[in-house]
Amino acid sequence: EKRYTPGPWNVDKENAHTGQVATCHGDYDGWYEVWTMEWSDGVDQEANAHLIAAAPDLLEALETAVWEYNGPDDDCPEWVAQAHAAIAKARGEKS
């Protein structure tokens, strides 16, 4: 089984870090780096690439799962709160 870099992953604009996971360059708004302090030996960069490539599908599936959940907001399962936080992070919003 291929190992991806464990989270948490962070995003910074135009700030280089040791152990970066990915760099995203833009034409007009500079560049962004995805990085983590959890960089370690034995990580398979192909596994990181597959995880990053799956991110849009994972976000869509998570949004659908949360939308399908119709329980009360004041007594929701822990996974719903975690899902809201992950969706906000994926959108670049504060949860």
Secondary structure as GFF3:
##gff-version 3
##sequence-region A 1 95
A	DSSP	beta_strand	10	13	.	.	.	ID=ss1
A	DSSP	beta_strand	20	25	.	.	.	ID=ss2
A	DSSP	beta_strand	31	35	.	.	.	ID=ss3
A	DSSP	alpha_helix	45	68	.	.	.	ID=ss4
A	DSSP	three_ten_helix	73	75	.	.	.	ID=ss5
A	DSSP	alpha_helix	78	90	.	.	.	ID=ss6
###
